[in-house]
Amino acid sequence: MARKLISAVKKMKRKVYEKELRKLQIELCRLQEWVKHKGLKVIIAFEGRDAAGKGGTIKALTERVSPRVFRVVALPAPTERQRSQMYVQRYVEQFPAAGEVVIFDRSWYNRAGVESVMNFATEQQRDRFLELCPVVEKFIVDSGIILIKIWLEVGKEEQERRFLARINDPRRQWKLSPMDVESYRQWYAYSKARDLMLKTTDSNHAPWFITRTDDKRRARLNCIAHILSLIPYKKIPRPKVKLPKRENKNEYDDQASLKGRHFVAERY
């Protein structure tokens, strides 16, 4: 029988969550218009343990805004050519132009986290990255980019519960990779890597903000509200749209022209 864990955290009710999320998503749409209007450049970097809720938080953040403004970047493992480049080069290529918000689902901090723990990077490479990172981020901020770094912190028991859910639910099994299983085993190695990263890169110009995510719904709302608080914006008035009258219906029978075409079977 599959093992089950019950989270000790009292979860937010779905109706309450959806009501508050709608309010925040309205504000995100207003922020979107302000970003376009002012030509702002924004980077939001999400980091955290596996199963900490990065994907769900990013989905809640982006599902009601335009992908032309809010662009999500989730880079795969580097190619052989990219491994020969300057480490941050492939991330810089994804940076925003004016009027864009780029959301990194994991970022250059891979070097301080998964690459370090899984021995994809040497200790010397990790230390060099941590030494240079605040300098590079100062350059990013000084160039006019708003840089927001968020660490999602899930508890040990809750992570296990989520991993078990992925194992037992065919709809979630794609989320569980061999790398995730190994990260589960190396919980304390990731804790040490996290602490070293925060110690060396939590700067005044690019601070880290930590969100506890044992309750995914509260975490998503807190993250979105926090992001909105960090980017000053104003509501831009939009002219009221009035639909015009349609063309004369007698001019063309648009349904008759579909007869004999292939339609999707109505199974539901």
C-alpha positions, 0 to 999 in steps of 0.5 A, spaced: 500 500 500 502 506 498 504 511 503 501 517 505 502 523 509 498 528 511 500 535 511 500 539 518 499 546 515 491 548 515 490 549 508 487 556 505 480 554 503 479 554 495 473 559 495 477 564 499 483 563 495 480 564 488 477 570 490 483 573 493 487 571 486 482 574 482 483 581 486 491 580 485 490 578 477 486 584 476 492 588 479 497 584 475 493 586 469 494 593 471 501 592 472 502 590 465 499 596 462 504 600 466 510 596 464 508 597 457 506 604 458 513 606 461 517 601 458 519 598 464 524 592 464 523 586 470 526 580 472 523 575 477 527 569 478 524 563 482 528 558 486 527 553 491 527 546 492 524 541 488 516 540 489 516 547 492 511 550 488 515 554 483 510 552 477 504 553 480 506 560 483 508 562 476 502 559 473 498 563 478 502 569 476 501 569 468 495 565 467 491 572 466 496 576 463 499 577 456 505 572 454 508 578 450 509 582 456 510 576 461 515 571 458 517 565 462 524 562 461 525 555 463 532 553 460 534 546 459 541 543 461 546 547 457 548 544 450 556 543 449 557 550 446 553 553 451 558 550 456 564 553 453 561 560 454 561 565 459 556 562 465 551 567 465 551 568 457 545 564 456 541 567 461 543 574 459 540 572 452 533 572 455 533 578 459 527 583 458 527 589 453 523 595 454 515 593 456 517 586 458 517 582 465 521 575 464 520 570 469 525 565 470 523 558 473 530 557 475 535 561 473 543 562 474 543 560 481 543 553 478 550 553 479 549 555 487 544 549 487 543 543 483 550 544 479 553 544 486 550 539 490 550 534 484 557 535 482 556 538 475 560 544 477 566 544 481 567 547 488 571 552 485 566 554 480 561 555 485 565 559 489 567 563 483 560 564 481 558 566 488 563 571 489 561 574 482 554 574 482 553 580 487 557 584 482 553 582 476 547 583 479 549 590 481 550 591 473 543 588 472 540 593 476 544 599 474 542 598 467 535 599 469 532 592 470 528 591 476 530 584 479 526 580 484 529 574 487 524 569 490 526 563 494 520 558 495 521 554 502 517 547 502 518 543 509 521 536 509 514 533 510 510 537 505 516 535 500 515 528 501 507 528 501 508 532 494 513 527 491 508 521 494 503 524 490 507 525 484 508 517 484 501 515 485 498 520 480 499 519 473 497 526 471 503 528 476 508 523 474 511 527 469 513 532 474 518 527 478 525 526 474 531 521 477 534 528 479 528 530 483 529 523 487 536 524 488 534 531 491 530 528 495 535 524 498 540 530 499 535 534 503 541 537 507 546 538 502 541 542 499 540 546 505 547 547 506 547 550 498 541 554 500 544 557 506 551 559 502 547 562 497 543 566 501 549 568 505 553 571 499 548 573 494 543 577 499 545 584 497 542 590 498 541 592 491 538 584 489 535 581 496 532 575 496 525 574 499 523 567 502 516 564 502 514 558 505 510 554 501 507 548 505 500 551 503 501 553 496 495 557 495 497 562 501 504 562 498 502 564 491 498 569 494 503 572 498 508 572 492 504 575 487 502 581 492 509 582 494 511 582 487 506 588 486 509 591 492 516 592 489 514 595 482 510 602 483 505 602 478 498 606 477 492 604 473 492 607 466 485 609 464 482 604 458 477 607 453 470 603 454 469 599 448 463 598 444 462 593 439 459 595 432 453 592 429 455 586 425 455 586 417 448 584 413 446 577 415 443 576 408 450 577 405 453 570 406 451 564 410 457 562 414 454 556 416 452 553 410 459 553 407 461 548 413 457 543 411 461 536 409 467 539 413 470 534 418 468 536 425 471 534 432 467 528 434 462 530 440 464 525 445 462 530 451 
